[in-house]
Amino acid sequence: MAGNDWINSYLEAILDVGPNLDDPKSSLLLRERGRFSPTRYFVEEVITGFDETDLHRSWIKAQATRSPQERNTRLENMCWRIWNLARQKKQLEGELAQRKAKRRLERERGRREATADMSEDLSEGEKGDIVSDISAHGESNKGRLPRINSVDAMETWASQQKGKKLYIVLISLHGLIRGENMELGRDSDTGGQVKYVVELARALGSTPGVYRVDLLTRQVASPDVDWSYGEPTEMLTPINSEDFMDEMGESSGAYIVRIPFGPRDKYIPKELLWPHIPEFVDGALSHIIQMSNVLGEQIGSGKPVWPVAIHGHYADAGDSAALLSGALNVPMLFTGHSLGRDKLEQLLKQGRLSRDEINTTYKIMRRIEAEELSLDSSEIVITSTRQEIDEQWRLYDGFDPVLERKLRARIRRNVSCYGRFMPRMIIIPPGMEFHHIVLQDGDMDGETEGNEEHPSSPDSPIWSEIMRFFTNPRKPMILALARPDPKKNITTLVKAFGECRPLRELANLTLIMGNRDGVDEMSSTSASVLLTVLKLIDKYDLYGQVAYPKHHKQFEVPDIYRLAAKTKGVFINPAFIEPFGLTLIEAAAHGLPMVATKNGGPVDIHRVLDNGLLVDPHDQQSIADALLKLVAGKQLWARCRQNGLKNIHQFSWPEHCKTYLSRIASCKPRYPQWQRSDDGAETSESDSPSDSLNIQDISLNLKFSLDGDRSGASGNDNSLDSEGNAADRKTKLENAVLSWSRGVSKDQRKAGSGDRADHSSSTGKFPALRRRKHIFVIAVDCDSNEDLLDVIRKIFEAVEKERTEGSIGFILSTFMTISEIHSFLISGGLSPNDFDAFICNSGSDLFYSTINPEDGPFVIDFYYHSHIEYRWGGEGLRKTLVRWAGSITDKKAGNEEQIVTAAEQLSTDYCYAFGVKNAGMVNLLSLYY
């Protein structure tokens, strides 16, 4: 055992050094202590600093300072071996790190090269794995959006955008919207969405590269609301505009544009706006066309500057944006904010209303229909959280998260998607401005009568308005800021507070439930929630412990956060489901820890900020425990506060706008455009297609009353499609056309001679179509060509005057080929110029009539083919039909003769024709695209 004496000496040295190994004052140098212990020196200088340089230095010192009496060969050898092994280990680690970095660079280079041309087709979910790794708290950040993390990066990006001059249109229809002193919480329609869209418009208007932003909303000139909501236009004050003043133009900046629609003198809830949306679309279309022309004169060298995107917020605005996007041919973006299918599920779970009652109250089915339309029309859907994609949008027919990933993968590999389309889901959390925030570092306990000693920092008036409710205003404040809506779950919070005695003893509860003058003047839903809260306060005898002020200004909200932070309080959002939770970010920016629902956006916010606790909103005991844990645990409170302040920079409007604009840039640019003639002759006073949007479809798919009035559209009209008297059907059609012509005549009587142009006076390819005020599409299926000719003549006779003036045009839609149409017109004594266009081959080809003999009687529209190919799954359909045709055989025949065969001569690229040898053996199947 004598050979192991050195082990005992090391153990003794470790015991002698004790817990002060990390203390720099414990270093034992020979010149300081007068006696040198190699073992003690080894423990202090080698073990506590396991680094290559330190090890090598320690070995040199041990070798140089040893004496014959204290010589310890084992110490010298061990020091050298440890240093040598550490050096080899670091060398190997360095080589391994170099190999990994090289492989990573190769992979990234290959990925960039492979996705350079199609990066815009990647969904946010697919990019999430590459964007982030592990947070500072050891949690996975998968799916978190990349953020600008330095001022230099933002400045570099801003300098790259200065040459651009973009025009962006935002739409938010319901609620009361204005730029200053927003009345948030006034009713259920004026909430967080109003604040979000106004701040988004303001931030975009101050972003380099954006020339103008229009936020379109409803004009309300009602005595029940402030006069400012009736102003047609309101300019939003720019943020930090000093740096971009030299780029400001005559019409640049962000504006609220109020379009009049619906009842002129009445403010109505969003559920009653649905019938008036077409009226808004007309007004919005007129404004956008006018503004595009104005911007064209200012920055577009005389050419209209069309919006780069139209962004709809909520279902009603999404419905409008879809119509505007289709009319103007510009990309559409959509943000749902709150989704109908998810709300329907939540209401059904509560069991208070039946499905019919829910639909009657909330018009939920109309809302869901609009959201499905928005999904189909949008190129990008912007969400605030991953939960919104995976748990809410998946409920819709137009989106499937799994199928969406497969489609993106097929697009990246340049494989056909067979016409399936899904919009890109992009996660962009809302932003916030932090420059005006003043952190409250004081403490209510630190305040003495010395408020008079600090007259330079007076308390906000809202503080006294809140603290007058409390018996002991120095206790920590639990703050909830939400409108009195059942889904905000305020009543469960009051129950949790009232039934937890320790929580009541330690804290006060403040409920900021919007603004109200009287309970009787509130909506029935809001009044019901408020009355329930008051009854609970009385039930649990919470007088002196709960504050519920009637009024507050928007600019006082930061002061409310400051008051809660000053009392070392907690902010809570107990909503059943929260799409995002902007108030959580605002509270964190003021240094308030949070308790929030685990359903929705707070999960993603908590993952980034790590500044509080998540709870089940249906479990009031869980809510009380979380609040008590934060209020009573000062260390936990301080840690959550510090985490929130440290990470809050990840949410800001400049970063939001950078990501927003980069996503818009990934969209394929589209804008209204008419094909011009080769000689560039003027064919109209505008490039916009607005003068050709009034298209009336005269077909047997429209239902007409017996007296000739138009009663509405119908998918199938059995009375007209039946095998009744053909003459009776013709009579109905003639009466319908006559009825329409009377209305058109009234509209055109005052038209000047300048509007009357001869059909053959222009040299353009499509001159006539652009001059029309109304276009009638004749899509009448008849048993014979003679019957069709008779119908056409009757229609022409009914509107002969307007037809001669050139204000009415006609389009013939039929299953015939263009050569068959030509023969049909000649045999009936008609000219191709009697029609402006021909939709033939069952809708697969579009031809225009032309008077230029060199072009022949017809000219094809190849852009129409591009329109058909958009989301077209034709090849897959053709293969399916071929397999189906091959499966139809006559088994009774000895050779199983094929009954259905492809008619190659009659087929085109977009119309597949099949011949049937024995129609009685085949169940007829009609396919329409």
N, C-alpha and C positions, 0 to 999 in steps of 0.2 A: 504493500500500500504506500511505500515511501515514494514511488514514482507519481503518485497522485496527490502529493502535498500541494502542488500548485493549484489544484481545484479548490481545496479548502481556503487557500489564500484569496482566490477570486471571490468565493462566497463571502468571506469575511469583509473583503473590500466593498462588495455590493451592500452588505448590511451597514458598514460604516458610512457609506455615502448616503444611504437612506433615500427619502423622497426628494432630495434636492438635486437630482441628477440634471435637471433642466436649468438649475440656477446658475447663471454665468459667474456669480461671485464665488462659487464653490470650487473653481479651478485651483488645483494644487500645483504650483510651480516650485521648483527647487529653490529659487531665489526668494520666494515669498514665505515658504513654510520651513525651510532649513532642512527638511528631511523628505526624501523622495521615495514613494512607494510605487513600483511599476504596476502592481495589480490595481491599485486605486487609480493611477493615471490611466491605465487601459480602460477601466470601467467608465471613467468620466470623459475621456477624450475619444475613445474608439466606439464603444457600444452606444453611447448617446448620440453620436454623429456618424452614422454609417454611410459615409460618402467616400468616393474614390480619393479625392484630394485630402480629406481629413485623415483617412486611413494611412495614406502614404506619408503625410506629415507626422502622424503619431508614431509610425514605425521609425522614421528618421530621428525624432526626438528621443524615443526610447533607446535607440542604439547609441546616440550621442551622449546622453546624460547618465547612462548606467555606470555603476562603480563595481569594483571586484566584489564588494560585500553584498551588493544588492543585485548582482548579476542574475538574470533569469532568462535562460535560453529559450524556455518554452514560450515566454511572453513575446520575445523577439520573433521566433518562428511563427507563432500564431498571428501576430500582427501582419507579418509579411504575407502569410497564406491568405488571410482575409482580404488584404489589399489586392493581392493578385487575383483571387477568385472574383472579387467585386469588379475589378477591371475587365476580366474576361466576360463576366456576366453583362456588364454594360456594353461591351463591344458587341456581344451577340444580340442584345436587345436593340442596339443601334442599327445593326445590319437587318434585323427582322423588321424594324420600323421603316427602314428605307425600302425594303421589298414591298411592304404593305402599302406605303405611300405611292410607290411606282405603280403597283397594281390598281390602286384606287384612281390614280390619274388616268391610267389607260382605260379603265371602265368609264370614268366620267367623260373622257374624250370621245369614246365610242358612242356613249349614250347621247351626247350633244350632237354628234354627227348624224346619228340615226333619227333623232327627233327634231332636228332643226326646222324641217319644213312642216311638221305636224304637231309642234308642241302645243298649239292652241286646242288640240283635240283631247288633251289629257284631262281627266277629271281631277278635282282637288284631292279625292281620296287616293288616287294612284300616285300623286305627287307627294302625299304626306309622308311616305316612307323615306323619301330622299331629303326632305326639307330639314328635319330635326332629329336629334338623338335623345339625349338625356338631360333633364333639367338640373338645375343646381340643387334641387332637393331630392334628386335620385328618382324622380318620376318620369315616366315616358311622355314625350311630347308628340307622339305620333298624331298626325293630323293637324298640328298647330301651324298656323299660317306663318310664312317667313316674314320677318319684320325688319324695317330699317333700324339698325342699332347704333348708328353714329350720325353726327351732324354732317360730317364730310360726305357720307354716302347720299344723304338727302340733297345736299348742295350740288353734288355731281349729277344726280338725277334731274334736279330742277334746271340746271344749265342745259341739259339735253332736250328739255321740253319747250324751251323758250321760243323756238321757231314755229311751233304749232299754234293753230288758232281753231280750237274745237268748239262746236256748238252741241250742247247736251240738253235733252228735255226730260224732266222728272214729272211724274203725275201722282198726285195724292188728292183724292176727291173729297173724302168726308172729313168732318171736324172743322174747327175754326182755326185757320192758319194765318199767322202774321209773324213778322220778323222780330218784333220787340214785345216784351211783356206778354208772352204767350199765356193763355188761360188754361194751363194744363190741369186736368181734373175737373173742368167745368161740367163735363158730361162724359159718357163712356166713349164718345168718338174723338174727344180731344185729349189724347194721352201721349204716351211715349213716342208713337209713330209721328205725331206732329212735330215734336222736338227733333226727332231723328232726321226727317226730310228737310226741315229748315236748316239745320246745322250742316247736313250733307251738301245742300245747294250752296250755302255760304262758303263752306270749305272748298268745294270744287271751283267756285267762282274766283277764289284766291289762289288757285293752284296754277303754276306755270304751264303753259300750253293750252289752257282752257280760256276761250274768249268770252263765251256767254253761256249761262245756265238759266233755263226757264223752269220754274216750278209751277205747273198748272194745277189749279184747284178751282173750287166753286165760288162764284161771287154771291155773297149773301147780303142783300140790302133790306134787312129786317129790323123793325124797331126793337126787337127782343135782344139784339146783339149790338156790339159797338159799331160805329160808322166805318171804322177802318176796314172791316171785312167786306165792304161794298166798293172799295177803291179798285179800279181795274188793274192797276199795276203798283207794285211796291218794290223798291230796290233794297236789297239786303246789304247791310254794312259789311264791307270786306274785312277779312282777318289779315292782319300784318300786310296791308297793301302797300306799305312804303317802298318795299323792294321792287314792286312791279308797276309803280305809277307811270313810268315812261311807256309801258305797254298798254295802258288803258286806252280804249277807243270810245267812240261816241255811244255805242250800244253795248259795250262790254260790261262784264260783271254778272252778278246773280240777281234774279228778279222773281218775285211772286206774281204770276199772271192769273187773274181771276176771270174765269169764263162763265158767263151767265147761262144757267140751264136749270130746269126744274122750276118750282114756284119762286117767283121773283122776290116776294116780300115775306118769305117764310123760311126759317131754319128747320130743316127736317133731318131725322136720323139716317144713318147710312142704309138701313134696311129698306127705306122708301126711295132711294136714289136709282134703283135698278131700271125703272121704266124710262128714265130721263138720260141714260148714258148715250144713246144715239145723238141726242141734242148736243151733249158735250163734245162728242167726237167731231161733229160738224164745226163747232166753234173752234176747237183745238186745231183742226186741220187748216182752217182759214188763217189762224194766227201763225202756225208754223210756216205755211207757205209765204205769208207776208213777211215774217221775220227773216226767212231764208233769203228772200229777195233783197231785203234791206242790208243784211250782212254781206250779201254778194256785192252790193255797191261799195261797201266799206272796205272789205278785206278779200273779196273773191274775184276781183278784176271784172266785175260785171256779171259773173256767173253765180247762180244761187248757191249759198252755203247751207247744205242740208245737215240735219242732226247726225252725229256719228252713232247715236243710240237714243232710244226712247225707253225710259225706265219706269215701269209701273209699280206702285206700292199698294199692297192689299188687293183683294180680288176685284173690286170694282174698277180700280185703276188698271189692273192687269187686263181686264176685258176691254177697256178703252185703248190701252197701249197695243193690244193685239190688232185691233181694227186700224189704228193709225200706222202701225208698222207695216201692215199689208198694203195700205193705200199709198204710203210714201216709199215703200221698199227700202226701209232702213232697219238695222238690227234692233231687236227688242231684248231688254233685260227685265227681270221680275224679282221682286222681293215680297214674300207672302205676309211677313210680320206675324200673322195669326192665321191658321189654316182651318178651313171649314170641316173637313172630315175628322180632324183631331178634336175640334170643339164638339162635333156631333157625338163622338164616342164619350167624351167627358160628361156631356149633359145626359146621355142615356145611362151612364154609370150612376149618376146621382139619383136617377129615378123620379125626379120631381115632375118632369114633363114627358109626354109621349112623343113619338117621332113626328106625328102630325102637328102637335102643339109647338114643337121646336121649329118646324119648318114655317109655321104661321108666324111665329114671333121673330125669328132671326132670318127668314128667307134663306135657309141653309142650303137647300138644293140649288137654288140659283147661284149662290156663292160658290158651291163646289163645281158647278158647270163652268163658271168663269175661271176658276183655278185650273181646271182641266184644259180649257182653251189657252190659258196663259202658258201652261207647260208645253203645249204643242207648238205655240208660236215663238217661244223664247229661245234665243241662242244660249243665254246664260241665266241661271237662277242663282241669285245671291242669298246666302243664308248666313246666320250669325254663328251657328254651332253645328257640330257634327251630329248631335242628337236630332236636330231638325231634319236632317237628311235621312238618317237611318230609321227614325221612329215616326216621323210625321209625313214626309213626302212619299214614303214607301206605300202609304195607304191609297195612293192615287193610281188610276189606270195608266196614266202617261209616264210613270216613272217606276222603275224597279232597280234597286241598288246593285243587285247581282248582275242583271242583264246589262245595266249601264256599263259596268266594268268590262263585260265581255265585248260590248260594242266598241268601247274605246280600244281594247286590245286588237280587235279586227281592223279598226281604222289605222292603228299604228302599223299593222302588217300589210296594209293596203288590200284587205280582203273585203269582199262585198258584204254589206250588212242587210241585204235584201229589203231595202226600203225602211228598215226600222230606224227610228230616231229618238234620241232623248237629249234634253238640254244638259249642258255642263253645270254641275252643282259646284259653286265656288263658295268657300267659307271666308268671309271678310267681316270680322267683328266691327261693330260701330265704333267710331272714334270719339275723342273728347279733347277739349282745349284745356290745358293745365296752366297757362300763363297767368290767369287771374286768381288762382287758388292761393289762399294764405293759410298755412298750417297753424293749428291752434295747439301751442305747446304748453299752455297754462293749465292750471288745475283748479277746480272749484274749491278744493280744500285749502289751496294756497291763497285764496282771496280773503281778505279781511275787510274791515271797514275802509280799507285803503282805496276804494274805487275813486274817491275824490282826489287821491294823490296821483291818479293817472287820467287826467281829463283828455289827453290826446288820443286815447283809444276807447271811445264810448261803445257800449254794448248796442247790438242791433235791436231795433224796436220789436222784432219778432221774438227775441229772447224773453222779454217781459210778458209778451202775449202768451207764450208757452208756459213759463215758470209760474204764472199766476194760478195755474191749476194745481200745483204741487204743494203739499204740506212741507216737504223737505226737498227743495230743488237741488241740493248738493249731491244727491244720490246719482249713480250712473244712470244714463238715459238709454232705454231701448227704443230705437227709432224705426218706425215703419212709415214709408211714404208711398201711398198707392190710392187710387180712386176707389170709392166704395162700390166695388163690383164683387159678386159672389166668387168669381174665379180667383180673386186676389187673396181669399182665405183669411180675411182680417178677423172674422169671428172666432176661428180656431186659435189664433194668436191670443185674443183676449181671454178665452177659456184657459189656455195654458198658463197665462200670467196669473189669472185669478185663483187657480187651483194649486199653485205652487207657492206655499207660504215663504220658504227661504228666498225665492226670487222677488216676491213682493217686498220683503224686508230690505233687500239689498239694492233694488233698482226702481226707477219710475218708467212708465210706458208712455210714449208720445205717438199719436196717430195723426198723420197729416193726410187727410182724406179729401183732397181737392178743396174747392171753394163753394160755399153755399150761403144763401141768404135765409132760407127757411126750409124746413123739411117738406112742407107742402109744395114748394116750388121745384123740388127735385124730381127726377124720373122715378117711376115706381120701383125699379130694381135698386137704384142707389138709395132711395128712402128706406127700403126694406132692410138693406144692410146696415145703414146708420141706426135705425131703430133697434135692430138686434144688438148692436154694440152698446147702445145706451142701456138696454135691459140687462145685459151681462154686467155692466159696470154697477148697476144697482143690485143685481143678484149677489155679486161677490163683494159688495161694499168697497169699491175701488176709488171712492171719492178722495181726492188729494194725492192719488197715485197715477192717474191716467189723464193725459192732456189730449184734447181734440179740438184745436182752434178752427174757427169757421172760415177765416180768410188768410191768405198769404200771397205775396207777389212772387213772380218767377225769379226775380233777382234776389229774393230772400232765401231761396233754397240753399245756396252755399252757406249762409249764416246758420241755418238749421243744422247742417252737417257739422259746422264748427262748434256749435253748442253741444251736440252729442259727443264730439271728440274731447271737448273741454272737461266734460264730466266723466271721461273715460268710459263712454258707453259703447253700445253695439248697434249695428244696423241689421235689420232683418227683412227678408223678402220671403214670406211663407206661401206664395201663390201655388195653386195646384199644379200649374205648369207655366213656366216663364220662357217665352221664345228666346229672349237674350238676357235682359236684366241690366239696362244701362245705369240704373240707380246704384247697382252694386259697384260699378266702376267709379261713379262719382263719390260714393261713400269712401271707397278705398283711397281715392286721391286726397281726401281730407283726413286720412289717418284713422278711419273707423274699421275695426274688424267686422266680419259679416257672419250671419247665420242665414242660410238660403236653402230653398227647395232643391231637392236632388233631381227634379224633373225639368230638363230643358237646358237653357244656356248657362245657368250658374255652374254647372259641372265644368264646362270649358273655362269659365272665368276663374274658378277655384284652382283649376290645374295650372293656370298661368300665374295667378297672384299668390296662391297658397296663404290666404289671409283670414281663414275662418273655418266654419264647419258646415256640412251639408246635412239636411234632415229630411225625413219623410213628412210631407205637408199634411198627411192624413193622421199622423201620430202626434197628438198634442203633448204627450209625455216626453217624446223625443225633442220637441221644440223647447219645452221648458228646461230639460237637462242641458241642451246645448247652450242656451242663454245663460243658465246658471254657471256653467263651466267657464264661459268667457268672462262673465261679470265678476265671479269670485276668484278666478285664477289670474292674478296680475301679471305673472310671468308669461302665461299663454297669451294674454291680451297684448302685452308689449311685443311679443314675437310676431303675432299676426299683424299688428299695426306696422311693424318694421318691414315685414315681407311685402305687404301691400304697397307701401311707399317705394320700396326698392324695385318692384316689378311693374309699376303702373305705367311706366314709359312705353310699354309694349302696346298700349291702347292710345292712339292719338289720331286726329283727323289727317294730318299730312301723310302719315303712313297708310291710312285707309285710302286716301285719294290716290296715292301712288299705285297701290295694288289694284284699285278700281280702274284706273286708266290703262294699266298694263293689260287687264282682262279685256277691256273694250278694244284695245289695239289688236288683240288676237282674233277678233271677229273679222270676217271677210267684209270689206267696205262695200256698202250698197247705198244707192240713192236713186231718186226718181229720174228716169231717162226715157226719152222717146227716140226711136231710130230716125235719123235725118236722111233726107235725100242726098244723093252724091253731089249735087251742085250747091248744097248748103242753103237752099232757098228757105226763107222764113215761112213756117207753116202755122205758127201761132204766136201769141204774145207771151207765152209762158212755157217753161219746161215741165211744169208740174202736170201730173195726170188728173188734177182735180176736176177739169172740165169734162172728163169722161167717166166720172164715178157714178152718175145716175143711170144705172142700167136696169131696165125692167125686163123680166123674163116672161114672155107670152108663151106658155106651154100648157100642156094638159096636166102638169103637176101643180098648177095654180088653181085654187078653188074660187069660182065666181058664183055669186048669187044669181037667181033667175032674172032679176031686173037689171043685171049688168054691172052692179057695183062690186068692187074688189073687196072680198071679205077676208083675205089672208092666204098665206101659203100653207100647203099641205103636202106631206110626203106622198100620199096615195089618195086619189079621189075616185072612189068606186063608181060614183054616179057618172063621171066623165069617161072613165076607162072601161066602162061596161060595154057590152055589145048592143047598146041601144041604137036608136035612130041616129045615123050620121048627120042628117040635116039638123037635128036638134042640137047636136054638139057644135055644128058650125054656127048656128044662131047664137048660142051662148058665147062663143068666141068673138063673133062680130059685135055683140052688145058690150062685151068686155073692152074690146079695142075702142069702140065708140066712146065708152065712158072715160077711158084713159085720154082719148084725144080731146075731149071737152076740157079736162083739167090742163092738158098741155097747151091748148089754144089760149086759155086765159093767161097762162104764164108768158105766152109769146106775142100777145097782141101789141104790147108796148115796145117790142124789139125794133130797133132802128134799122135803117137800110144797111148800116155798116155790118150788121150781123148776117145779112143775106148774101151768100156767096154761091156762085154756080158750082155744081159738083165737079165740073171738069176744068175749073179755072186755075187750079194750082198745079205746079209741076212736081210736087213731092210725091213720094210713094204712098203715103197714107194721109193725104190732106183732108179728106172728107171726115174721117173718123174723129179728128181732133176738133172739128168745128161743131160737132153735135152737142146739143143740150140734153137730149134724151136718146137712148139707144134701146130698141126693142129687139129682144132675142126670140126668134121664132123657132121653136123646137116642137113641132106638131107631128106626131106619128099618124100617118094615114094609110088606108088600105091600098091606095093606088096613087100614082103620080098626079092623076087628074084631080083627085080630091085635095092634094097638097097645093096644086096650082090654084084651085078655086079658093082655098083659105088665104093664100098669099094675096090674090087679087082683092078679096074682100077687105083685108087689112090695109092694103095700099089705098083703096077707095075711102076708107074711114078717116085716114089722116092725109088726104091728098094735099091740102093746103100747106100743112107744116112740112110735108115731104118736099114740096116744091120750094119752100123757103130754105130748106137745108138744115132746119133745126132738129129734125128727127132722122135718125139713121136706123138701119136694119142689119141684123146678123142672122144668118140662116145656119141652124145647127141640125145635122142629120148624120145618119149612119153611112151615107153614100160616099164614094171616093170623089176626088175633085173632078175627074174626067166624067163620072156619072152626073155630077152636079152640072157641069158644063152642058152636057147633052140635054139634061132636064130643062135648063133655062132656055136653050135654043128652041126646043120643041114646044115650050109654053109661051114663046114670044117675049121672053124677058131678057134683060141684059145683065151681065155680071155687075155693071155699075149701079144696078138698082139696089145692090147690097154693099155694105161697107166691108164685111168680112164673112168668111165661111168656115164654120167648125165642122170638119168632116172626119171620115173614118172613125166614127163613134167617139169623137172627141180627141183623137190622137194627133190631128193636124189642124193648123190654123192658116188660112189663106186670106189675103186681102185682094180686093179688086183694084185694078190699075188701068189707067187710060193710055199708058205708054205702050205703043204697038211693039216696041222692041222687047218689052218684058212679057208680052203675052197678056191674056186676060186676067191672070192671077199671079200673085207673088207670095211665096211661102214665108212664114215668120219662124225663123230658126230659134229665136229667143223663147218661143213657146215650147220648143223641145227641151230647152234648158229648164223651163218651168216644170215640165213633166218629170224630168230626171231628178228633180229635187226630192230627196227621200223616196226614190223610186226603187221598188223591188221587182222590176219587170222580168229579169232573167230567172229569178226563183219561181215566179208565177208561171212563166213559160214552161219550165221544166216540170212543174207540178201538173200543168194542163196536159203536157205530152204524156206523162205517166198515166194520168187519168184516162186520156183517150185510148191508150194502149190496153187499159184494163177492161174496156167495153168491147166485148166480143160476142158473137152469136155462137153459143156453145152447142146449139142444135145442129149447126152445120158441121160437117165432118172435119173441116180444116180450121174451125173456130175463126171465121172471117171477122175482121175488125170492122166495127160499125162506124166509129168516129175516127176521122183522119184529118190531119192538118191540111188546111188550104193555103199552101205557100204563096200562090199568086195573089190572093186577097189579103194576105197578112202584111203588116208593116212593122216598123221597129217598135211601135207602141200599141199595136192593135193585132191581136192574134185571132185568126179565123179558123174554124173547123167545119168540115163537111160531115153530114149525117146521112148515112145510107138508108137507115130504117128508123125514122123518128119515133115510131111507136114503142121502140125498145129502150129509149133513152129518156131519163128524167131530165127535163130541160133545166139548165143552171145558168143564171145570169150573173156576170161579174162586172162590176163597175169600178173604175178608178178615176 
